[in-house]
Amino acid sequence: MDILRHGYSEEAERLLGYMDEIYAVLVTMDYPDGLTNNLRRQTDLVRGIVEKTRGDVTLALRSQHLEQAMVELQKRLL
């Protein structure tokens, strides 16, 4: 989220992609919890974090696009 605050939206999207890839790998691991130290529960937590982050990134990007559109409109009006 700090990356987004500093205006690096492309970097945030790239990192979100990595988060998706890691989650995709974790979901495929179907071993007993005793063997994986409750990996299934931790994977569920990761899913929630990824989805929340996706929402935050989406809102930040839409806000950034809106801000750019407002600046462009302001330039046209002046």
C-alpha positions in Angstrom: 0.0 0.0 0.0 3.0 2.3 0.6 3.9 1.7 -3.0 0.5 3.0 -4.1 0.7 6.1 -1.9 4.0 7.0 -3.6 2.4 6.7 -7.1 3.9 3.4 -8.2 0.7 1.7 -9.4 2.4 -0.5 -12.0 4.7 -1.9 -9.3 1.7 -2.5 -7.1 0.0 -4.4 -9.9 3.1 -6.5 -10.5 3.3 -7.4 -6.8 -0.4 -8.3 -6.7 0.4 -10.7 -9.6 3.0 -12.3 -7.5 0.6 -12.7 -4.6 -1.9 -14.4 -7.0 0.8 -16.8 -8.2 1.8 -17.7 -4.6 -1.8 -18.3 -3.7 -2.3 -20.5 -6.8 0.6 -22.7 -5.7 -0.6 -22.9 -2.1 -4.1 -24.0 -3.1 -2.7 -26.9 -5.0 -1.0 -28.4 -1.9 -3.4 -31.0 -0.5 -1.6 -32.7 2.3 -2.7 -33.4 5.9 -2.6 -30.4 8.2 -0.3 -32.3 10.6 2.2 -32.6 7.8 1.9 -29.0 6.6 1.4 -27.2 9.9 -2.1 -26.0 9.1 -1.2 -24.8 5.7 -4.9 -25.0 4.6 -5.9 -22.5 7.2 -3.0 -20.2 6.4 -3.9 -20.4 2.7 -7.4 -19.3 3.6 -5.9 -16.3 5.4 -3.7 -15.5 2.3 -6.8 -15.6 0.1 -8.5 -12.9 2.3 -5.3 -10.8 2.2 -5.0 -11.1 -1.6 -8.7 -10.1 -2.1 -8.4 -7.1 0.2 -5.2 -6.0 -1.5 -6.9 -6.4 -4.9 -9.7 -4.2 -3.8 -7.3 -1.6 -2.4 -5.2 -1.6 -5.6 -8.4 -1.3 -7.7 -9.7 1.6 -5.8 -6.3 3.4 -5.9 -6.0 2.9 -9.7 -9.5 4.1 -10.3 -8.9 7.1 -8.1 -5.6 7.8 -10.0 -7.5 7.6 -13.4 -10.2 9.9 -12.1 -7.6 12.4 -10.9 -5.9 12.3 -14.3 -9.2 12.8 -16.1 -10.0 15.8 -13.9 -6.6 17.4 -14.6 -7.1 16.9 -18.3 -10.6 18.4 -18.2 -9.3 21.4 -16.2 -6.6 22.0 -18.8 -9.2 21.9 -21.6 -11.4 24.4 -19.7 -8.6 26.9 -19.2 
